[in-house]
Each structure stands twice: as structure tokens, then as C-alpha cells.
Amino acid sequence: MEPHTGASAAQHPGAPAEPHPGDPAEPRPGDPAEPDPAALDIGPEARQPAATSSEGPTDLRLVAPALAAWGAAALALDAPVLPLVLVTAGALTLAGLVLSRALRRRTGTLVAVAAVLLCAVAGAVSAALQGADLRRGPVPRLADQYARATVELEVTEDPHLARQRVRGAQRMPTVVVFAAEVRRVTAPGGAATLTRTPVLVVVPQRDRQDGRGPRGAEGADSEQGGPAGQSRGGGRGTAVADSWRALLPSTRVRVEARFAPPLPPTDRAAALLRVAADAPPPQRIGGPTPLQRLAGSLRAGLRDASEDLRPDARALLPGLVVGDTSRVTPELDDAFRATDLTHLLAVSGSNLTIVLALLIGPPHLAVRAERRGIAPRLGLSLRTTAVIGGAVALAFVVVCRPDPSVLRAAACGLITLLAIGSGRRRTLLPALAAAVLLLVLYDPWLARSYGFLLSVLATGALLTLAPRWSTALQRRRVPPRLAEVIAAAAAAQAVCAPVVVVLAARVGLVAVPCNLLAEVAVAPATVLGFAALAAAPVLPPLATALAWCAGWPTGWIATVARTGAELPGAEFGWPGGWSGGLLLAVAITVLVPIARMVLRRRELCVVCALLLVVLVVRPAPLSRLVTGWPPPGWRLAVCDVGQGDGLVLATGPGSALVVDTGPDPRAMNRCLQELDVRRIPLLVLTHFHADHVDGLPGALRGRSVGAVETTTREDPPDQAAFVRKTAAAHGVPMVRAVPGERRRTGPVTWEVLWPPAPTTVTAPTTGTTTAAPMASPVSMALTAPSAPSSALGAPSTSGEPPPPPGSPLPPPSPPAGQTADKTAGEAAVPATGFMPEGPNNASVALLVRTAGLTVLLLGDLEPPAQQELFAAHPNLRGIDVLKVAHHGSAYQDPAFMGALAPRLALISCGAGNPYGHPALSTLAALRIQGARVLRTDTDGAIAVTGSGTTGLAGVTSNGRRRYPVHRRTVPSRGRRGRTGVRDGIRRPTGSGRRRRARVCTSA
């Protein structure tokens, strides 16, 4: 995370502009949010057509007042005072006139209009008062001045770790984020002011050397300790961060912090408080309330009970039961988002439904003589049952925290229980409308919450659309239970998808089937999880046993999410923003009648189902035939991974050499899926910057990888540790690249040109030459630096046939005239030598030959390293394809670029990156030399096709355009002894002394 400088205070998901995975019920623009297909305190029986029809006409009297209050509150939160007062006064006057006339004429329509106006006025007044709280007191003034002060805070939510993001080459520091209220401000002059203003607190975490901090490497959650995912060890910085994370809501602390304006300014926090990284632990001046202390102990007990489960179950069980996502890794969180299963971690109405169903049975039988559940068996009356149910709902809010979906579910439940206690039949839609009205008046900020909007929409779909769709499916001989589940998931997805598009600019194709597959495990996991939660304080062994039982259905849910997310067609892009949401809503409205007609013809249903399966699975041959990507015979591909590098060199069917993995695991995995890469003989990471290594989990996911080869400089150390941890979690060995080593797999050969190896030393016992090895589970023959080869990039001359693609790598061949005589059992001798300055200049540089083409991959080498590389290999000229160093930045050595004279230059960079890559000077220099320049920020993914004999071409994924690269003839000097540069080697030219020399540059 980047420190707040006043221009970008919310670069982390916990900041006002961006949600954190631990708070999926509060999505914000730019981050995906998922629907809740089981969002209300109703069971499947409440969705049955019979029950719906028996209720008579739907009662919609409260719907309009609730919507009026909702809209007025959303508009009034930051509206100017004078216009708001005038509009409110006018609406109040109009409501009085309408109401008086309605009483005289006894007209129900006029009463309804008056109710709408009065609710709108109430919503506007409540929102205006709460919005004014943000602008009152000293906090907004201190935020505008970026002042530092001592404050007393009351914590209002559980502190959590914000998800780390990659910014440029670096991974942002880990920060602890939580909401709080400022109760007392002491200015530097000593003046103290009492106030009650909501703020967002950001606490940077330091002294981490464990790769990704407490959230760990993706898929490596088992290596983390502590009930909330804290890492073992880590020094004073870790202890300070853990002391912040241990705070419970209602705890009061004193701390010195710097104020800053919130981003966006319309958020519910009046300021952003940033605590210094070297600040001491928070000074507690008041403990949590007994209720919050009890809730915290219950949550901690559930974490302890699930400590020994498998990693996915260990991470998910607390999230499914009480919304505690502190252990959920970024990889698992991405899988839940891709499959629209995040509502399971939001602790919505489905959780309360299951708990209340144990007490009162199916809601539609709650007031009948045949009511079920525990209450009638214990002889409890309706009123006693309602009181106990209300206490359970309130405890549910306290333990699960008052997120929007939790508040909505609890409000609906309390209204339903009130109806049960009074002995009246109730309708669920009025209960939902009443809950929305009360919650918006109580907390007007919910009117702008996307999580609250999605929760209400999903619930409304379950109450209105799902019963009708279920009836239609049952008429077509679909089993009743299956019809209810399908209708519920489809209805929730249909109404929530446009909102999801507004936030995430994507449409998921696997949401409905994944929700259907996961639903069978939700109830068992929730019931067993709540049982473990209740048993943890009194019988920890029983809680552990119950958590172990709950781990099986929880693991199934995680498997569904991971499997669905890995499908190539799990989601596709869609225009974002409200225009994209409106477009999708229109499309769904058109598709629903078409779906009705399709359901009448069984053969059409089968065809549509098969078409959907093909769209989701996207078999590589069929996808290539339809989309034209990747082009046939591709040799090299540059993945569109954003601001980073991710290159793939084809080594055979389903096999490829991968160089760097970019910053995003999902983007890298998607690229390899499109290229149909299932085996990776060697994965090279040129250096340890985050924009080159953070996508490693995506490259390793579900693929056979021979080894990971890295540079000799482990800098930055935390990202090098992340690479080691991720490789170890997948059982992949690691080796170091040594200049002069040559490898071959399939038609591809490559040689490591850079960085220089550490100086070799002589072992005192044997006198043999040894290179400084990397701690690695495999033994590789490492060679000392070699003299410049006269045939750079030539295939290995060992005479042995190349190994089959995807097979284990053979040891690298030593340079000509040298041997690697390290004997078995010999102790490694540490060595030191020249090391390039900075991680960029320690990038691994590779010279690759494939199909008669020479490809030079320079990583992020800067001019000093480029000059030394050229000095070590002066014959490195006339390259066919060049991966331009450092994303095409302006830091290039002109002499080196001129000598390379590439025919095709490839630049991997992200659209709209803050560094201005690629630089205009670099683009101009390449084009002056005649190079064809392709770049991922404007062209998308790039594929190189052709060979040394058939010609060279670049194909882009954006528009599927093909750019042929032609040879250009350049006359050489003199008539005799003419030379040219071809395939990276300076050699005599001419056949029968009649051909002109050809230099491999484009026209």
C-alpha cells in the first residue's frame, strides 16, 4: 500500500473507494459484487407456488413508501442545505394537503400518495442530519489541513488486512484498516475537543519478510499461524499490527495520527486517519463491552476449532458462519468472485434462515397447528417462540457484525417474528419493504450501499420471480425441489447481474450452475458451523469435532468455486457503468420471453444447454477456429497482463517455456488457457519485481511445471520469499540462472546471457571449481561465466536428441571449452562476485532460437546493464524479435538498440499506466530503425508466427489483425569480403558471390 499523500488516499481495498475481501457486503464501484440467491429469512417452502397462491394478491402498499425514502435518503446525504430545506418543506406541505383531502373523501389512493411523500421527507431529513455530522466539528478542518493530532477512537468494526495490490514494480505494503468514531481530538497546541465523527483508520504494517504478509501466498494459507491468519514470527512490526487486529468493536484507544480527506469525498467517513508505520501499539483507554467481548470470543473459538482443517475449509468455515474472511487468500477470493459465490461469505439471510428454521420450522407453517421446528416440541407458545427468535436474530447481528445484508435479514426476521407473535399471517414482500424503510431511516448511508441494493434485489427476486419460474419449470416435469432451486438462483442472478456489471464490467456464465452445486452444502456447513461456534467456549473438543464435520461440505463449496473459476468461459467482459447495466437489463428483459419459448421445446433446450457448455468450457481447437486466437503455428506470445511481463514460447503441443508471469494470476492463467498450455518445462522469472512474479500462482495452477528458474539477486526479499513459498506449495523446484547455460526442449533452444554469475572459488578440500548455489531441492550443473560465444543461440551440440515436451529438464550444457566438475557430495562453497546494481539490472536475459528466428528477451535491463551485456557479447546483432526492456521505458542504450536492429519489437505494458510506458523516444528510435512495434496496451495480447524461411508476422488479439514483417536489403561495404548479420551472428554473405547481404530489419 502506498502512503497517503493527499492525491491518492485509498489505494487499498479497505479505503473508502475500494472494498476489502473481508467485507463483501459493501462493494464499491470498480470492484465486483455478487448477488445473494438465498438472501432472505425464508426457506424453500416459502417459495412454493402453492404457498404463494394461497396468500392472495400481493400486498404492495409499503413498496412505494420504502422506495421513496430510499431515493430521498440517497440524494440528501450530501445535498446543499438551502435547496434541501425548500424541497422538504414543499413536500411536507403537499403531503399535508393530500392527507387532509384524503381524510375528507376517504380515498385510499390519496392516502398512499401522502404516505409516499411523508416517507420521502423522513428519509431526506434523516440523511441530511447524518450527512451534517460529517461536516461538523474539527475533524473535517484537520483533514483539509493534513494535520497531525492525538485522537481518542472508538472502534466500530473489526480491523482487517487490506488486500495487497501491485503498483508498478512493487507490491503495496500491507495495511490494517478499520472504521472508527473520533470521540476526542487533542490538537498540537493542547486544545481538546469532544466530538463524534466517523473516520477510516489506516495502519501500515512493516518488518514483513514472509512474502505476502499475513494473507500469504495464494494457495499457501497452511503456512500461516494464528487464529486470524497472522504469520508466525515477523518481529516488532508484526506484533504492532497484530495488536491492532486484536481490537474489538466498542474498544476505545488513544493514538497519534495524520488526518487526510477521504476518497471519495461523498463516503461516510469524514476523514482518513493514517497512523505512522513506526508508531507504538494502540493505547487502550476503554475495553469492549461485555456483549462485544462475548462475540469476539465466539468468533475466536470458531477459528481455533477450524485451525487443523484443510486450507480451503480452514479459510472458509468462519466466513460461511460469521463472515470472518481473515483467512481467505486472494486466490480463493477471486474464485468466489468469478463464480458469483461471494454472497456466501457476506453472512446474509440464508444463514439466519437456517438458524430460525431450527426453531420455528418452515416459515409458511410457523403460525399453523402443524408448525414444525424445536419450539413446538418444547411446548413453546407463539409469543415465546417469537421472543426467543428475536433474541437469536439480535445475537446473529452482534456475532456476524452489522453489515448491510445482515441488517436487512435481521430486520425482515424481526418483522416476521412480530407477525408470528401476534398470531397474524404475514406476507414476505411487505416485510421486506418495511425492513428497507426502517433501515434506511435508521442508517441513511445504506441508501448508497451497493451491497444493500444487491441484497434487496435478490430478496425481491426470490419473492416475486422465483415462485412463478418454479411453477413454469414444474409444468415442464422438472422435479419440484430442483425447480425451486433453479428458479431461485436464476431469478437472483437476473436482477442482480446489471448491478454487478456497473461495478465489475463483467458477466458470469457459471454463476447459476455454481450456486446450484454449492447450495447442497450450504445448510450442512452452516448448521455444523454454528454448532461448533456455540460449543467452542464450553467444550472445545466437541467444537473441533463439529468443525471437522463442517469442513467436508465447506471444502466442497471451495472446490466448486475453484473449478468454476478455472473454466475458460467462466465470465466475459461487458461495458461497465450505469450504461452497461442498463444495456444488460434490456438484454435480460428480451431474453426472458425467448427462454420461455425455448423451454417448450425439449430439443431446443438440449441445444441451448450444449451451446452454453461449449461457451464455458471453450475447447482450445474450437475456440481457435471460432475466434482465430491464438493463430496457428504461433512461436511466441506476449500475454496481456497489464503493467508487467508475461511471455510464452511454444515448445510443442500443450507445452511452452514461460518467461515472467505478470502482476495478476487470473490474467496469466487465462492467457495460458487460451494458448492451451498444460505443461511448462521451465518457468523463468527474470527478476523479483511484483509486475513479473505476482502472477506465478496463475501460471502454476493445474499445470505440470518442471522447474522455476530465477535471477541470482533476491531483491526485493519479500517478493523473493513469496516466489519460494509459492513454488514450494506447488512442489516445483527452483534453480538459479547462470550465464552461458544452454537448454533445449522441442524446437526451442535458449541461452542465458545475463546476469553475470558470482565469482567462483576453489574448495579447499578438493580443489574443484564451484559456483555459489541456490538453496534448491534439485541439483543442477551450474557453470561459470563463459567467454563470448561465436555462435550465440546455437543449439546444444551434445548430439543427444531433444527431450519430449514437458519432460523433466536436462542439466544445462556448459559453454564450449568449459566443464562443470562439481562432484557429488561436495560441500557448497559460498562465493561472492560482481552483482548488478538494483533488481532491474539483475534481470535474466535470454537469447532464444525457434524455427530459425532469434528472439532476445531483456527483462527490465537498464542502460548500464545493457552496455555491459553488449560488451560481453559484441556479436549480438540483427535480432528478429526483441522484447523491449523495461516495458519500453525511456531508459535504453542507443548503441545497443542500434546494434540489435530488431525486425519486430514487442512491448508489454498496461493501458493508462502512471509511468508513461512506452516512452515516445523509445518508440521513435525503434521505428527509425525500421522495426515493426507492437504493444499490449493498445494491441492486446500478441503472437509471433512464421519462421526464418517463411517470413515473420505479428498477430494481435484486439481485432485479430496480422502485421507481416518484411526483410529489408542493405548493401554492405565493399565488393569483396562482404559480411552481414543474420540470426544474431555476423557471418559472410552471398551465394556464388552474387547475393547481396541481408540485414534482418523490417521494411
N, C-alpha and C positions, 0 to 999 in steps of 0.2 A: 504494500500500500504506500501511496505517496503522501508525504506530509501536506497538510492543508496550507496553501499559500494565498488563499483568498480568491483564486481563479478556479480552483477545482477542489472543492472540499469533500466531494462524495465520489471518489474513485473506487470505493469498495461497496460490496453489496449491502452492508449494514447502514450505509449513509442514506439520507432521505431519498436520493434519486434512484436507489437501486436496492432490491430486496436481497435478503440472505437466505440460503437454502434452509436454514433452520426456521424461517418464518414464511412458509409458502402461502399462508393465507393472506398475506399482504403484498401481492405482486404490484410492480410499478411499471410504467412504460419502459420498453426496451428489454424486459425480461419476461420469459414465457410464464404463463399461468395456466393451470389446468382446471377443467370442470370437475364438479363433485357429483357423480352419478348416484350417490347414496346419501344425499345431503340433508335429509330431514329426519326427525324422530318418528319415522313410520317404518313399518315392516313391509314385506312383500304383500301381506294380506291386504294392507291398506290401498294397494294399487290394483286390486282385483276389480274387474268390470262390474261384478255383481254388487260389490260394496259401493261402488261409485253410483250405480244406477239407483240403489235404494235410498241414497241421500236426497234425491230430488234435484231441482235446479240448483246450479252452483251459486253460492252467495258471494256476490262481488261488491257488496256495499262498502267494505273497508279498503278495497283496492285503490280506488281513486284518491281518497284522503292520504293513504300511505305514499302513493307516488307523488302527490303534491308536496307533502312535507319533505320527501327525499330530494326532489328537484330544487325546492326553495332553499334547503339547507346547503346543497352543493354550491348554489350561486351566491349565497350570503356570507360564506366564510371569510372572503376577502373583498367583499364589495365595499365601495365608498359609503361613508356613513349617511350623508345627506340624501342621496338618491334612495338608499335602502329605507330610510325613515319615511320618505314620501310614499314609496310604493307600498310599504307595510301599512301605513295609515290609510291609504286608499283602499287596499284590500280589506282591511278591518271594517271600514265604513260600508263598503259594498256588502260584506258578509252580514252586517247588522241589518241593512235594508232588506236583503234577500230573506233573512231569517224571520224578520217581522212580517213580511208578506206571506211567507210560508205558513206561519202560525195562524194568520187570518184565513187563508184559503185551504189550510191543511193539505198542502201539496207535497208529496214525498220527493219529487224531483227538485224542488227549490230547497228542501232541507238538505238534500245531498250536495247541492251546489254550495250552500252555506258551509257545510262540513268540510268540503274541499278547500274553500277559502280560509277557514279558520285554521285548519291543519297546516296550510302553506304559511300562514302568518306565524304560527307556533314554531315551525321548522326554521323560518328565517330569523326569528328573534333568538332562538336558542343558538343557532350558528353564529349570529352576529356577536352575541355575548362571549362565546368561546373563542371566536376569532380575535376579539379585542384583547383577550388575555395574552395573546402572543405579542401584542404591540404595547403592552402596559409594563411599567417597571423599568429597572435599569438594564435588564439583560439585552434587549434589542439595541440599546445605545452602545453597550460594551461590545456587542458583536460587530456593529458598524465600525468601531474603532480598533478592532482586533486586539483588544486589551487583555491583559493578564490579571487575574484576581483569584482570591481564595473563596471557594463556594462550599456550601453545605447542600448535599444532594440527597434526595430520596429515590432509590431505585424503583422503577415501575415495571421492569421486565427482566427476564433472565439474561445476564450478559452472555454473549456468544461470539465465536470467532467468525469474522467476515471471510468469505471465500476469497482466496488469493487470485489476483488477475495478473496477466502478463502485460507489461507496458514497455514496448520496445524490446530491448535485450534482457531486461530484468524482470524478475517476479516481484511484485509489490510486497512490502513487508506485511506480516500478519498483524492484524489489529483486533482487539476486543471491543465490541460495540454493544451499547445498550441505551435504552431510553430512561430518562430520569426527570425529576422535577427539582428545580433550584428553589431551595427554601430560604437561603440566606446568602448574601453576597457581601464580601468584605473587600473594598477597593484598596489599591496600593497605599492610599493615604490613611487608611484605618477606618474609614466610614463604613458602617454596616447597614444593610437594608434587608428587611424581610420581604419576601415575595413568594410566589408560587407559579413558576413558569416552566413549561415543558421544554426540554433540551435533548439533544443526542450527544452522548459521550463516546469519544474515540480514544482508545488507549493502545498505542503501538507496542508490539511485543518485540523484544530484542534478545540477542545472545542465543539464537537458534542455530543449531548445526545439524539438524536431522532431516534435511531435505525440504519438506513442505510444512514444517511445523506440526502442530497437533493434528491437523487434518490429514497429514501423512501423504504418502504416495498413493495414487489410485490403485485400489486393489490390495494395498498392503496395510489395511487397518489393523490386522492382528498384531502388528509390531508396536502398537501404541498401548500405553497403560493408562490407568486412572479411570474412574467412573464416567468421566465426561470426555474421554478421549485424550486426556493430557498425556504428553510423552514422558517417558521416564528420563530423568536427568534434565540437563539443559541449563543449569546454572541459575544465577540470581534473577536474570531476566525472565526465565520460565516461572520461577517462584512468584514473582510480582504479578505476571499475567494470570497465574492460577489463583492468586488471592483476589483478583478482580472477578474472575469467572465464578468464584465461590459465593459471591454476593447473591442474596435472595431478594425478591421484591419486598418493598417496605423497609429495607435496611437504609439507614442514614449514614453518610460518610462525609468527611471533610477532605478536600483536595484542592491543589492549586492547578489551574488550567488556563489556557488561552481561548478566548471567545472568537467566533467567526460566524458570518452569516450562513444560514442553511442553504442547501441546494436541493431542490428548487425552493425559491422563497415562499411558495404557497404551501409548503409542507407544515405538518402540525407541530414541528419543533421550532422554537423561537430562535435558537442558536445552535451552533455546533461547538462543543467543548472538547478541545484536544489536550490530553494530558501528555506531558513530556515523556519521552522514552526512558529517561533515566530517573523518573520520579519514583519516590518510595511507594510501598504498598498503601492502599487507601486507609485512612484513619477512621475507624468506626466510632460513631458517636451515638448510635442507636441501633439495637438489634432488630431483626424482623419480628413481626407479630407472631403470636403462637400459631395462628392458622397457617401463615406462610412457612413457618418453621416445620410444621407437620407436613405440609405439601412438599416441601423440599426434601424431607427425609423419606417420604414415599417414593418420590422420583429417583432419589439416590439408591434406595433399596431395590428398585426395579433394575437400575443399571448394574448394581452388584450381582443380582440374581442372574442376569444375562451375560455376565462377564466371560464365561467359558464357552459360549456358543460359537458357532462358525461365524466368520467375519460379517457376512451379509445379515444373518439373523441377529447377531450382536448389535449391529448398527440400526436395524430396522425396528426391532421389537419395541424399544422405548418410544420411537416415533409413531408407530401404529397406535400405541395405547395412550400416551400422554403428550404426543407432539414433540418429544425431545429428540432432535436430529443432530445432536452434537457429535455423534459418531459416524454420521453418513458421509462417505467420501464423495468428492466431486464427481468421480466416475459413476457411482451409483445414483447420485442426484441427477446427473444428466440422463441416465437411463430412464428414471421415473418421469422426467420432463418430456422426453421423446415419446413415451408411451401414454402420456396424459394420466399417469397414476399418482401424481403429486398430491392429489386430494386425500390420499390415504395417510399422508404424513401431516395433513393440516388439522387433524382431530376435528371432524365435522359431525354432522347429525347422525351419521351411521354409527359412530361409537356410542353416542347417547341412546340411540335406538336399541342397540343390543343390550345395554345395561338396563334400561327401563323395561324392555321386553321380558327380562328375567323376573321383574317384579310384577308387572301388570299383564303380561302376555301380549297377544296381538292387539294393537290399539283399537281396531274396529269392534273388538269384543269386550273392551275394558269396562263398559257400563252395562253389560248384559249379564243375565244369570249364568250363562255358560262361559264367563270370563275365565282366563287361564293365568298362568304365572305362579309365583310363590305366594303372593298376597292372599288369594282365596284359600290356599291350602293352610295358611296360618290363621285363617279366620278373621282377617283384617277387613274392616269396613271400607267403603269407597273413600270416605273422607280421610281415614287414617292412611290408606294407600296413597292418596294424593299428597298428604303431608310428607310421608316418607319419600315419595318420588321427588317432591320439590327439594327436599334436603339432598337427595342424590344428585339432582341437577346442579344445585349450587356448589356442592363439593366437586362435581365434574368441572365446573368453571375454574375453581380455585386451583385444582391439581393440574389441569390442562392449560391454564393461563387464558385470559380473556381475549383471544384472537377473534376476528370478525365472524368466522364460521362457527366458533364455539359459542359466542354470544347469541348468534341467530338461532342455533339449535337449542340452546338453553331457554331462550325466550319462547320459542314455539312449544317446547316441552312444558314449561310452566303454565302457559295458557291452556294447553291440552289437559294438564293435570287439574287446573282450576275447573275446567268443564266437567271432568270426571268427578271431582269432589262435590260439585253442585248437583250431580246426577243428571246433567243435560247431555244430550248427544251433541257432538261438535263436528264442524267441518274443518278440514285441514287448511283449505285455502284462506278462509278468514283468519285462522290462527297465524298463518304466515304473514298476512297483511298487517295484523295487529302487532306482531313481533317486529316487523320492519318499522312501523310507525313509532313504537315505543323506543326502539334502539336508536333511531335517527334523532329523536328528541333528546334522548339521554346523551348520546355521543354524536354530534353532527358530523364529525370527521369521517364517520363510516359512510357518509353520502359520497365521498370521493375515493373510497376504498375499492379497488378492483377485486380484491378477494371477497368482500361483502357482496358486490354485484354478481360475481360468478356463483357464489353460494345461493343467493336468492333466485337467480335464473335457473340453476339446476333444480332447486326445490320446486319452483313453479312448473318446470317441465315434467317432473315426476307426478305432480298433482293434476295436470291438465292433459298433456300429450300422451304420457306413458300408458294410462288406462285405455285410451282409445286405440293406440297402436297395439297394445297387448291383445285387445279384443279382435282386431283385424288379423293378427297372426294366428290366434286360436281358431278363427273361422277357416283358416287355411291349414288346419290339422297340425299346427305346432303345439307340442305339449304345453300345458298352462304355465308351469313353473319356468320353463325355458322361454316362453313367450314374454312373461313378465320381466325376466332379467334382460332379455334383448331389448325390449321396448324401453326399459328404464335407462340403460346405457346409451341407446341411440337418441332418445329424447334429450337427455342431458348434454350429449355431445353436440346435437344440432343447435341448441340455443346458446351454448357457451362458445362454440367454435368462432363466431365472429368477434367476440371479445378477446379470445386468445390471439387471433390474428392481429388485432390492434396492438397487443403487447409484444408479440413474438414474430410476426410476419411469417407464419408457417401454418401448414395444415397437416395434421397427423392422420395417417391411414390405418394405423393399428390400434387406435385408442379403444374402439368398441370391442374388438376381439380380446385385447389385453385386459380390459376391465371385466369381461365375462370370465376369462380364465382366472383372474385374481379374486373375483368375488367369492368363489367357493372356499377360499382360505381366509377371508377377512374375519368372518364370525368366529371360527375356532381360535385364530390368533388373538383376537380382541378379548374373548371371554377368558382364555387361559392367561393372557397378559394382565388383565385386571385382577384375576385371582392371585397371580404372583405379586402384583402391586399391594394387594391387601394383606397377603401372608408375610411379606418381607419384614415388617417391623417385629412380628411376634414369633414366626417360625421360618428363619432364613433357609434351612434345608428344604422345607416344603416349597418355598418360593423358588429355589433353584430348580427343583424337580418340575414345577409347573412351567417355569421359563424354558426348560429343556423341551417340554412337550410343545410349547408355543413356538419354539424355534423351527419345527418342521413346516407348519403352514406359512410361517414368515419367510423361510427360505424359498418356498415355492413362489411366493409373491415376488421376491427378488429375482428368481430365475425367469419368471415371466417378463419382468421389466428389462432385464439384460438381453434376453433372447429377442424380444420385440424391438429393442433399440438397435440391435446389430443388423436387423434386416435392411437391405439397401434402400427400400422404398418406404421406410417407416414414416417419413414425413417429406414434404416438398415445400418449396418456397411459395409465398403468396404476398401480394402487395400489403404492406403494413399500414398502420394508422387507421383513422376512422373511415377513410375512403375504402381501404381494403376490407375493413369489417363490413361496411355496407354492401360492397360487392359480393362478399361471401354470403351474407344474409339473403341477398336476392337469388344467388345461385342455389342455396338450400331450399328457398321457397319454391323455385322451379323444379328442383329435383324430387321433392316430396310427392307431388302428384304422379311424376314419372315412376317413382318407386312403387306406388300403389298399383299402377298398371302392370309393372314387371312382376309383382307378387301373384298376379292372377294366372301367369303362365309359368309352369314349373321349368320348362326348358330355358326360358329367359333368365330365370333365377340362377340356374346352373351356369349359364354362360357368363352372367354378371359376376358370380362368385369366382369363377375361374379367372376372369379378367382382373378382378381385384387381387387374387393371389399372385398373378403374374406381375402386376404393378408393384406389389410389396416385395416379392422375392427378387424380381429383376434378374433372371438368369443372364450371366455375362454374355453368352453368344447372342441371345435375343435382344438384350439391351444394346449391344454394339450394332446389331442390324437395324434397330429402330432409330437410335439416336446418333449413330455414327461415331460414338466415343467409347473407348479410345479407337483411333484409326488403326486399321490392320497394319501389321508389321512395325509397330512403334518400337523405337530403340531406347528412347529416354523420355521421361515425363517429369514435368515440374508441377507439383501439386499446388492448387490454390489454397494455401493455409493461412492467408492473411499476412501480417507483417512478420515474416520468418522464411525459413528454407525447408523444403521437403522435396527431395528428388528421388526418382525411381529409375533404375536401369534394368531393362528386361534381360534375364539370363536364361529363359526357357519358358515353356508353358506353365503358368501359375507360379513362376519363380522370378525373383528380382533382387538386385542389390539396391538397398535403400541408403541414401545419404541424407541425414538430418530428418527431423520429424515435425518441425514447426512448433507453434505455441499451443495448438488446440488438438487434443486427442481425437475428438469426433471428426474434425476435418481431415486429419491424416488417415483415420480408419476408413472414412468414406471414399477418399481418393484411392486407397489400396483396394477397396471393394470394387470400385468402378474399373480398375485395371486388372481385376481378377488375380490379385497376388495372394497366394496362400502359403508360400514358402519364401523365407528370406535367408539365404546362405550367410550373409554378413550384413549387419546394420552399422553404418559408420556415423558417428556423431562428431562433427568437425571440431566443436568446442562446446563448453557447458553453459552458454547463454540460454536463457529460457526460450527465446524465439527459435531455438534449434533443437531443444531437448524436451520441452514440456509435452509434446505430442507423443512421447515414447510409449505410454500405455496404449494409445490407439493403434500404433504400429504392431505392438506385440499381441494385441487381443486376438485370440483364436488362430494364431499363425505359428508355424514351425520356424524358429529362428536359430541359426547356427551359433552366432556369437555377436556381441556388441563391441565394436572397436572404437576407441576414443583417443583423444589427444593426450599428450604427456603432462599437460598443465591442468591441474584440478582447480580451476578458478572460474566462477565463484564456488567456494567449497560447499555451500548448502545445496546448490544445484547439482554438483558432482555427487553429493551424498544421495540426492533424490534419484539420480540415474542408477547408482549402485543398488539402492533399495528396490527400485522397480525391476531391474534385471534379476535380482535375487528372488523377488516374489514370483517371477515367471520362470525361474530355473534356467536363465540364459547366462552363459559365461561371458566374462569381459576380458578384453585384451587391449594392449596399447599399440598404436600405430608407430612404426619405425620407418624412417626414410630408406628407400631402396627395396623394401619388401615388395614382392610381386605375387599376385594371386590370379587365379583363373577359374572361372566357373561357367560352363556352357560356352557361348561365343564371346564372352566378355572377359577381357584381361585388364588389370589395372595395377598401377604402381604408385606407392606413396612417395611424394616429393617433399613434403613438409609436414610437421616441424622437424628441426634437427633433433637427433637423439641425444640424450645425456652422454657426456664423455665416458667411454668405457675405462674400466680399471682392471688390474690384474689380481686375481685371487691369490693370496699368499700361500695357500696350500698346494695348488696345482699349477699355477702359472698360466691358467687359461683366461681367455678374454670373456668378460661378462658384461651384459647391459643391465642397467637398473630396471628390474621387473616391476610390474604392477601386481598387487595382490589380486590373484585371479584363480578361479577353480580349474582353469585349464592350463596346460603347458604348451607354449608356442615357441618356435625357434625365432628369437629376436636377433636382428642383425645390426651391426654398427653402421654408421653413416658411410655411404659409398661415394666414390668419385663420380662425376657426371657421366652418365651412360651415353654412349654414342648411338644408341637406338632406344630412346625413351619410349615407353609404352609398348615395346615389342612383346610378343607373347613369351611366356616362360619357355626356356629351351631345354627343359629336363627330359623331353621325349616321352613323358608319360601322357596317356590320354586324359582329357579333362574329366573331372568328376561329374556325375549326373546332377542336374539342377536340384537344389535343395538338400544335397547330401552334406555331411559334415565337411568343414573346410580343411584342406590340407595345410601343413605348415607353409609359411611364406618362403619363397625362394630367395636365397641371399644374392646380393649383387655379384656380377661376374668377378672372378678372381678372389672372392672372399668366402669364408665359411663361418658357420656358427657352431663352434666346438664346445658349447656348454654341455658338460657331461651330466648324466643322470645322477641325482643325489647330491650334486654340488650345491653348497650354500650360496644363496644370492648375496652379492656384494653390493651394498649401496654405492651409488655413484652420483656425481654432480657434473654439471656441464652447462653450456650456454642454453638459456631458456629465453624465448622471445618475450618482450615486454607486453603484458596485457593479454587477456583471453583471445581477443580477435587475432592477434599476430601469432597465436599458437594454434590456429585452425589447421586441421588436416587438409592438405591439398592433394588431389588425386588426378593422375593422368590416365584416362580410360580409353581403351580401344574396343570398338564394337562394329562389326560389319564394314571394316575399312575406314571408319570415321574416328577421328581423335576428339576427345571431349576432355576439357580441363575444368575441374571443379575447384574453386579457390576459397570456399568458405567465406569468412569475413576478413581476409588478409588486407592490411592497410599498406600504404606506400613503403614503410621501412622493411616489412617482411616481403613485399613484392620485389623490392630491389635485391634483397639477399637471395630470394628464390631464383631470380633471373641470373644473378651472379653464379649461383651453384649450378644452374642448368642453362648455359648460354645458347644451346641449340634448341631451346623450347620456342619454336616459331611456327607460324602458319597453322593455327588450330582451326579445326572445322567448327566446333561448338564450344562456346565459352559460357560458363555460369559466372556472370559478373560478380566480383567480390562485393561484399557488404551491401547487398540489396541495391546496387547501383549508386552508392553514395558518391560525393564529390572527391573522396579521398582515394584516388587512383594514381598510379605511377605512369606518366605519359609514355616513357620509353618502353616500359613493359607492355603496355596496351598496344603500342605501335608494333612491337615485335610479334606479339601474338597474332595480330591481324585476323580476327575470327570472321568466319563467314556468317555465323549465326550467333547472336548474343542473347542470352536468356537472363532476365532479371526477375527475381522473386521478391515481391513487396506487397504490402497491404494497401487497399484503396483508402485514401484520406489519412494516411499515416502522418503523425505530427513531425516527422523528420524531413519531409520533402523528398523522400526517395521515390523514384530515382532522380538524381540531380540532372539539370538541363545540360551542364557542361559534360557530364559523362555520356549522355545520350548523343550530344553533338559529336564528341570525339569518336564514338563507335560508328556513327553514320558517315562521318567524313572518310573513315577507312573502308567504307563500303559494306559494313556489316548490316544484316537484317536484325532488327531489335524487336524482341517480343517480351512482354511484361505481364505478370499475373494480375496486377491491379486493374488493368484495362482489358486484357485479353482472356482472363480466367486461366484455367489450367492449360498447360502447353505440352504438346507431344512432338517429338522429333522422329521423323520417318526417313527412309531411304538408306543408302549405303554409299560406299566410296565409288561404286561403279554406276549405280542407277540414279544418283543425284540426292540432294538433301532438301528437306522441306520441314517447315514447322506448321503444326496444326493447333488451333486454339479451340477451347471448349465453348467460349462465347461466340455464338454464331456459327460454330463448326467451320471456320474459314481455314483455308490451306494457303500457306505462303511458301512458294518454291524459292529455293536459294540457289542461284546460278554461280557458276565459276567465272572468274574474270582472268583473262590472259594479260600478263605483264611482261614486256620484253626485258630480258636480262642484259647485263652489261657485257659487251664484247661478243665476238663471234665464236671464240673457242673457250673451252673450259667453262661453259655456262653452267650455272647451278640454280636450283630453285628449292623451295621449301614445300614439302608435301608430307602429310600425315605426321607433322610435328618433327620432321627430320630434314636437315639440309643435305641434299644429295645431288649428283649430276643429273641433268635432264637431257631429253632428246632421244629419238629412236632413229638410227641411221643418220644422225647428225642433221635431221631435217625438222624436228619438232621444236617449237618454242617452249620455253619454260612456263609452267602454270603455277601461280601462287593461289592458295586456297582462300580467296576472299570472294565475297559476293559482288555481283554487278550492281 
